[in-house]
Amino acid sequence: MTHTMIPTWTLGDRLAKAREGANISVTEMARRLRVSRTTISNYEHNRTDPTVSTLMAYEHYTGVPTWWLLGDGEPTDDAVTGGYPPTRPITLAA
């Protein structure tokens, strides 16, 4: 029997995926956040942890919710309305 390792994404991986998915370069994200390119690289390579305000800025510029950046699973009523942590699934109207 072969065991397959299930990959996990770090916070840095998720930050990079959000930025790339929004088609924002490292240089542009650094400009928007008023930090250096090295700082963005450090966040995305898990060398330093971003602040809450940085996570909120990533959400603002990429459209990716902070709960996903933090790896908190699926969206919930509480996450949508600002509560934390997420506690129950939501049903989206068609």
C-alpha positions in Angstrom: 0.0 0.0 0.0 1.4 3.4 -1.0 0.9 6.3 1.3 0.4 9.6 -0.3 1.3 12.7 1.6 -1.4 15.3 1.5 0.2 18.7 0.9 -0.5 21.5 3.2 -0.3 25.2 2.4 1.4 27.5 4.8 0.3 31.1 5.4 3.0 32.2 3.1 1.8 29.8 0.3 -1.7 31.2 0.7 -0.5 34.8 0.6 1.5 34.1 -2.6 -1.4 32.3 -4.2 -3.8 35.1 -3.4 -1.5 37.7 -4.8 -0.7 35.7 -7.9 -4.4 34.9 -8.4 -5.1 38.6 -8.4 -2.4 39.2 -10.9 -0.4 41.4 -8.6 3.4 41.3 -8.8 5.6 41.3 -5.7 6.7 44.8 -6.6 3.2 46.1 -6.9 2.0 44.5 -3.6 5.0 46.0 -1.9 4.1 49.4 -3.3 0.5 49.0 -2.2 1.4 47.9 1.3 4.2 50.5 1.5 6.8 47.9 2.4 9.9 46.5 0.6 9.8 43.7 -1.9 11.9 41.8 0.6 9.2 42.1 3.2 6.6 40.6 0.8 9.0 37.8 0.0 9.6 37.2 3.7 5.8 36.9 4.3 5.4 34.6 1.4 8.3 32.4 2.3 7.3 32.2 6.0 10.3 34.0 7.3 8.2 36.6 9.1 4.6 36.7 10.1 2.4 39.5 8.7 0.4 41.7 11.0 -3.4 41.6 11.1 -3.5 44.9 9.2 -1.2 43.3 6.5 -3.6 40.3 6.2 -6.5 42.7 5.9 -4.6 44.6 3.1 -4.0 41.3 1.3 -7.8 40.6 1.5 -8.5 44.1 0.2 -6.2 44.0 -2.7 -6.7 40.3 -3.7 -10.3 39.8 -2.8 -9.3 36.6 -0.9 -10.9 36.5 2.6 -8.6 36.5 5.6 -10.1 33.3 6.9 -8.7 31.5 3.8 -5.4 33.2 4.1 -5.2 31.9 7.7 -6.2 28.4 6.6 -9.4 28.4 8.6 -11.4 26.2 6.3 -14.7 27.0 4.8 -16.6 30.3 5.1 -19.3 30.6 7.8 -21.9 33.0 8.9 -19.6 34.3 11.6 -16.7 34.7 9.2 -18.9 36.6 6.7 -20.3 38.9 9.4 -16.9 39.5 11.0 -17.1 36.9 13.9 -14.0 34.8 14.6 -13.4 31.9 14.5 -15.8 30.4 11.9 -18.2 28.1 13.6 -20.9 26.9 11.1 -21.4 26.6 7.3 -23.5 29.1 5.4 -25.9 28.4 2.6 -25.5 30.7 -0.4 -28.7 31.7 -2.2 -28.7 30.8 -5.9 
